[in-house]
Amino acid sequence: MHFLENPVVRDLLILLFGLAISAITHRLVKRYVLGWLYRLVRKTPNQWDELVFEQGVFNTLSMVVPGIIMFRIVPYLQVLQDPVSQFLRVAVILVVTLSLDRVIKAGLVIYNRFPISDRMPVKGFVQIVQIAMWVFAGTAIFSLLLGQSPWALLGGLGALSAVLILVFQDTILAFFAGIQLTLNDQIRVGDWIEVPKFSADGYVVEVALHYIKVQNWDRSITTIPTHKLAQDSFVNWRGMFEGGGRRIKRAILLDQTSVRFLDQDLFERLSKIQLLQDYLAAKVREIEEYNREHSIDGASVVNGRHLTNLGTFRAYVAAYLRAHPQINQNLIMIVRQLAPTPNGLPLEIYAFTKDVGWVNHEGVAADVFDHILAIISEFDLRVFQNPGGHNLADLAQKGGL
């Protein structure tokens, strides 16, 4: 048993004994104490304690008991006392830092359960805190190993500030960009954004320190650097959803040669349309009064004012939109002519649907234009359309080709 007289061998045996006791204790704590604690938090009505447990906070803290045992063994060491004591101090720093890191993650998970997290995402700020915490932990470990004050080590790092700024350039830019986006309320989780430069068009699913994650309509994921989003322009459709209306801005092209004044036959036919009866009655009185006051000679339609099929059709479309139950009457509504083109006269419908959902909005817009295209022939107007194969075949049968 002379080998026990060797202090190194003696210290190693004490360490092995301490490690064995620590491992057994750690196993017992995790199996019984943490098991009992987990069953206890499962019975509470609050969910935050379960989230803290699931993030592994208590698993990390379970290392405290083995650490206490190892610290109790250190005084019995002779040769290895200093290196083991230093190693344990480093382990304490790591355990404390890891515990705080998991507490912060648990706090972020709890915060994201509240509605305010969509309006004010804080993941970027949390990541900054985590980075700073690990930097200080690393500094403390190096100062401990080198036997110097951590403040002296941090002071020495000031000389390397230029290098540190270069290394952490993206992090610094992302941090200030995140502050700008959050304080100005430019982006939230759940917003529909368009960023053409990055081919992003979809919903924001995550706002982190270095990136904004967007799920596109084709289910693909686009990752955009946070500082790039703050520097470049992008479209956020949140205002549309909050405003209660989604815009219809579409035009139909009319054959300009089909525009004419109303004759008696067309006037009587249009007078049977309920949405036009009040308009026609008021317009006829207005025109007759104007022509009478200005002594207009009615021998020619060129003289004075007269109703046209295009103007009457425009009035009908406006009345139809005002009577439509799915059109938001509180937002702007215009039926207007645009500048004539070689492809016809554009008649633009500008209105807003009440339902801002994409599918429902497109359904309402399609119903509106289905009706307009079907009713337009009643006004003796024609939709402009370039000739196709069917038109050419008809013309050839009639001997026109």
C-alpha positions in Angstrom: 0.0 0.0 0.0 3.0 2.2 -0.4 1.4 3.8 -3.5 -1.1 5.5 -1.2 1.8 7.5 0.3 2.2 9.2 -3.1 0.3 12.5 -2.8 -0.7 12.6 -6.5 -2.2 9.1 -6.3 -3.9 10.0 -3.1 -5.4 13.1 -4.6 -6.6 11.1 -7.7 -8.3 8.6 -5.5 -10.0 11.3 -3.5 -11.2 13.0 -6.8 -12.5 9.7 -8.1 -14.4 9.1 -4.9 -15.8 12.7 -5.0 -16.8 12.3 -8.6 -18.5 9.0 -7.9 -20.5 10.5 -5.0 -21.3 13.6 -7.1 -22.5 11.5 -10.1 -24.7 9.4 -7.8 -26.1 12.5 -6.1 -26.8 14.2 -9.4 -28.6 11.1 -10.6 -30.8 11.0 -7.5 -31.6 14.7 -7.7 -32.7 14.5 -11.3 -34.7 11.3 -10.8 -36.5 12.0 -7.5 -36.3 15.7 -6.7 -36.8 17.0 -10.3 -39.3 14.3 -11.0 -41.3 15.3 -7.9 -41.0 19.0 -8.8 -42.1 18.4 -12.4 -45.3 16.5 -11.2 -45.9 19.4 -8.9 -45.7 22.1 -11.6 -48.0 20.0 -13.9 -50.7 20.4 -11.3 -50.5 24.2 -11.1 -52.9 26.3 -13.3 -50.0 28.4 -14.5 -48.1 27.5 -17.6 -45.0 29.6 -17.1 -43.6 27.2 -14.5 -43.9 24.3 -17.0 -42.2 26.4 -19.6 -39.3 27.2 -17.2 -39.0 23.5 -16.5 -39.1 22.5 -20.2 -36.3 25.0 -21.0 -34.0 23.0 -18.7 -33.4 25.6 -16.0 -33.8 23.1 -13.2 -31.7 20.5 -15.0 -28.8 23.0 -15.0 -29.4 24.0 -11.3 -29.3 20.3 -10.4 -25.5 20.6 -10.8 -25.3 22.7 -7.7 -25.4 19.7 -5.3 -22.5 17.9 -7.0 -20.6 21.2 -7.1 -21.0 21.6 -3.3 -19.7 18.1 -2.8 -16.7 18.7 -4.9 -15.9 22.0 -3.1 -16.1 20.1 0.2 -13.5 17.6 -1.1 -11.0 20.2 -2.3 -9.5 20.9 1.2 -8.5 17.3 1.5 -6.3 17.5 -1.6 -2.6 18.3 -1.4 -0.9 18.5 -4.8 -4.0 19.0 -7.0 -5.8 21.4 -4.7 -5.1 24.6 -6.8 -5.9 23.2 -10.3 -9.0 21.4 -9.1 -10.2 24.5 -7.2 -9.6 26.7 -10.3 -11.5 24.2 -12.5 -14.4 24.2 -10.1 -14.6 28.0 -10.2 -14.7 27.9 -14.0 -17.4 25.3 -13.8 -19.4 27.5 -11.4 -19.2 30.4 -13.9 -20.4 28.1 -16.7 -23.3 26.7 -14.7 -24.4 30.1 -13.6 -24.2 31.5 -17.1 -26.0 28.5 -18.6 -28.7 28.8 -16.0 -29.2 32.5 -16.7 -29.2 31.8 -20.4 -32.0 29.2 -20.0 -34.0 31.5 -17.7 -33.8 34.2 -20.4 -35.0 31.7 -23.0 -37.8 30.6 -20.8 -38.8 34.3 -20.3 -38.8 34.8 -24.1 -41.0 31.8 -24.6 -43.4 33.1 -21.9 -43.4 36.6 -23.5 -44.2 35.2 -26.9 -47.4 33.7 -25.5 -48.8 37.2 -25.0 -50.4 39.2 -27.9 -48.0 42.1 -27.3 -45.2 39.9 -28.6 -46.5 40.2 -32.2 -46.5 44.0 -32.0 -43.2 44.3 -30.1 -40.9 41.3 -30.8 -37.9 41.3 -28.4 -36.0 38.3 -29.6 -33.3 40.5 -31.0 -32.8 42.3 -27.7 -32.7 39.0 -25.8 -30.0 37.7 -28.1 -27.9 40.8 -27.5 -28.2 40.2 -23.7 -27.2 36.6 -24.2 -24.2 37.5 -26.3 -23.1 40.1 -23.7 -23.6 37.6 -20.9 -21.5 34.9 -22.6 -18.8 37.5 -23.4 -18.5 38.5 -19.8 -18.5 34.9 -18.7 -15.7 34.1 -21.1 -13.8 37.2 -19.9 -14.2 36.0 -16.3 -13.0 32.5 -17.2 -9.9 33.8 -19.0 -9.1 36.3 -16.2 -9.4 33.4 -13.7 -7.1 31.2 -15.7 -4.6 34.0 -16.2 -4.8 35.1 -12.6 -5.7 38.7 -13.5 -8.6 41.0 -12.7 -11.4 40.8 -15.3 -11.6 44.6 -15.4 -7.9 44.7 -16.4 -8.7 42.2 -19.2 -11.6 44.2 -20.4 -9.5 47.3 -20.4 -7.0 45.5 -22.6 -9.7 44.6 -25.0 -10.4 48.3 -25.5 -7.2 48.4 -27.6 -8.8 45.8 -29.8 -12.0 47.8 -30.2 -11.5 48.3 -34.0 -11.0 44.6 -34.5 -14.0 43.8 -32.3 -16.2 46.3 -34.3 -15.1 44.6 -37.5 -15.8 41.1 -36.1 -19.2 42.1 -34.7 -20.2 44.5 -37.5 -23.3 42.6 -38.5 -24.4 42.1 -34.9 -24.0 45.9 -34.2 -25.9 46.8 -37.4 -28.6 44.2 -36.7 -29.0 45.5 -33.1 -29.6 49.1 -34.1 -31.8 48.1 -37.1 -33.9 46.0 -34.7 -34.3 49.0 -32.4 -35.4 51.1 -35.4 -37.9 48.6 -36.7 -39.4 47.9 -33.3 -39.6 51.5 -32.0 -41.2 52.7 -35.3 -43.5 49.7 -35.3 -42.5 48.9 -38.9 -42.7 45.1 -38.6 -44.4 42.5 -36.4 -44.7 38.8 -36.4 -47.7 37.9 -38.6 -47.3 40.9 -40.9 -47.6 40.4 -44.7 -44.6 42.1 -46.3 -43.2 42.3 -49.8 -39.4 42.7 -50.2 -38.8 42.4 -54.0 -35.0 42.7 -53.6 -35.0 39.4 -51.7 -38.0 37.8 -53.5 -39.9 37.8 -50.3 -43.7 37.9 -50.4 -45.5 36.4 -47.4 -46.0 36.4 -43.6 -43.3 37.3 -41.1 -42.8 34.2 -38.9 -39.8 35.3 -36.8 -38.0 38.5 -35.9 -34.6 37.7 -34.6 -31.4 39.7 -34.0 -29.6 39.0 -37.3 -32.5 38.0 -39.6 -36.2 38.4 -40.4 -37.8 35.1 -41.5 -40.6 35.3 -44.0 -42.8 32.4 -45.1 -43.7 33.0 -48.8 -47.1 32.1 -50.3 -45.5 29.1 -52.0 -44.5 27.9 -48.5 -40.8 28.6 -49.0 -38.8 30.5 -46.4 -36.9 33.6 -47.1 -34.4 34.9 -44.6 -33.6 38.7 -44.7 -30.8 40.3 -42.8 -32.3 42.7 -40.2 -30.1 45.6 -41.1 -30.9 45.2 -44.8 -34.6 45.4 -44.1 -34.0 48.7 -42.2 -31.9 50.1 -45.0 -34.1 49.1 -48.0 -37.7 49.8 -48.7 -40.4 47.2 -48.3 -44.2 47.0 -48.4 -46.1 46.1 -45.2 -49.8 45.2 -45.8 -50.8 45.5 -42.1 -52.6 48.8 -42.7 -54.9 47.1 -45.2 -56.0 44.5 -42.6 -56.4 47.1 -39.9 -58.3 49.5 -42.3 -61.1 47.1 -43.0 -60.9 47.1 -46.7 -58.9 45.6 -49.6 -58.7 47.5 -52.8 -60.1 46.6 -56.2 -58.3 48.6 -58.9 -59.1 47.1 -62.2 -60.2 48.4 -65.6 -62.1 47.0 -68.5 -61.4 48.2 -72.1 -64.4 49.5 -74.1 -64.6 49.8 -77.8 -64.7 53.6 -78.4 -66.7 53.2 -81.6 -69.6 51.9 -79.6 -70.0 55.1 -77.5 -73.1 57.1 -78.6 -76.0 59.3 -77.4 -79.1 57.6 -76.0 -82.0 57.3 -78.5 -85.6 56.9 -77.4 -85.5 53.1 -77.7 -82.3 52.7 -75.6 -83.6 55.2 -73.0 -86.8 53.3 -72.5 -84.9 50.1 -72.2 -82.5 51.5 -69.6 -85.4 53.1 -67.7 -86.5 49.7 -66.7 -83.3 49.1 -64.7 -84.1 49.9 -61.0 -80.7 51.2 -60.1 -80.9 53.7 -63.0 -84.4 55.1 -62.5 -83.6 57.8 -60.1 -80.4 58.8 -62.0 -82.2 59.0 -65.4 -85.1 61.0 -64.0 -82.8 63.5 -62.3 -80.5 63.7 -65.3 -83.3 64.3 -67.7 -84.7 67.2 -65.7 -81.2 68.7 -65.4 -80.5 68.4 -69.1 -83.9 69.8 -70.2 -83.6 72.7 -67.8 -80.1 73.5 -69.1 -81.1 73.3 -72.8 -84.2 75.4 -72.1 -82.2 78.1 -70.2 -79.6 78.3 -73.0 -82.2 78.1 -75.9 -80.6 75.0 -77.4 -81.8 74.0 -80.8 -82.8 70.3 -80.5 -82.7 69.8 -84.3 -79.2 68.3 -83.9 -77.8 66.1 -81.1 -74.6 68.1 -81.4 -76.3 71.1 -79.8 -76.7 71.2 -76.0 -76.4 68.4 -73.5 -77.6 64.8 -74.0 -77.3 61.5 -72.3 -74.7 59.0 -73.5 -74.7 55.2 -73.1 -71.2 55.4 -71.6 -72.1 58.0 -69.0 -75.2 56.1 -68.1 -73.2 52.9 -67.9 -70.7 54.6 -65.6 -73.6 55.8 -63.4 -75.0 52.3 -63.3 -71.7 50.7 -62.2 -71.4 53.3 -59.4 -74.9 52.6 -58.2 -74.3 48.8 -58.4 -71.2 49.2 -56.2 -73.1 51.4 -53.7 -75.7 48.7 -53.4 -73.3 45.7 -53.2 -73.3 44.2 -49.7 -69.6 43.2 -49.9 -68.2 46.6 -50.9 -67.0 48.9 -48.1 -69.1 52.1 -48.4 -66.9 54.0 -45.9 -63.9 54.0 -48.1 -63.3 55.8 -51.4 -65.2 54.5 -54.4 -64.7 55.7 -58.0 -65.8 54.7 -61.5 -63.7 56.7 -63.9 -62.5 56.9 -67.4 -58.7 56.8 -68.1 -56.9 58.2 -71.1 -57.9 56.5 -74.4 -55.5 54.0 -75.7 -55.0 52.1 -79.0 -56.5 49.1 -77.2 -59.7 50.8 -76.2 -61.1 53.2 -73.6 -60.2 52.0 -70.0 -63.1 52.3 -67.5 -61.5 51.8 -64.1 -63.3 50.5 -61.0 -61.7 51.7 -57.8 -63.3 50.4 -54.6 -62.6 48.4 -51.5 -64.1 45.0 -50.4 -65.1 44.5 -46.7 -63.4 41.2 -46.5 -59.6 41.6 -46.6 -58.9 37.9 -47.0 -57.2 37.1 -50.3 -59.5 34.3 -51.4 -62.8 36.1 -50.4 -61.6 39.4 -51.8 -60.8 37.9 -55.2 -64.2 36.2 -55.2 -66.0 39.5 -54.7 -63.9 41.2 -57.3 -64.6 38.4 -59.8 -68.4 38.6 -59.1 -68.4 42.4 -59.7 -66.6 42.1 -63.0 -68.7 39.1 -64.1 -71.8 41.2 -63.7 -70.3 44.2 -65.4 -69.1 42.2 -68.5 -72.5 40.5 -68.7 -74.6 43.7 -68.4 -72.5 45.9 -70.7 -74.3 44.8 -73.9 -77.5 46.2 -72.5 -76.0 49.7 -72.9 -75.1 49.0 -76.5 -71.4 49.1 -75.5 -68.8 46.6 -76.6 -65.7 45.4 -74.8 -62.5 45.9 -76.8 -60.8 42.6 -77.6 -58.0 41.9 -80.1 -59.2 39.5 -82.9 -58.5 35.8 -82.2 -58.7 32.7 -84.3 -62.5 32.4 -83.8 -63.0 35.9 -85.2 -60.8 35.3 -88.2 -62.6 32.1 -88.9 -66.0 33.8 -88.8 -64.7 36.5 -91.1 -63.3 34.0 -93.6 -66.7 32.2 -93.7 -68.4 35.5 -94.5 -66.0 36.0 -97.4 -64.1 38.9 -95.7 -60.7 37.2 -96.2 
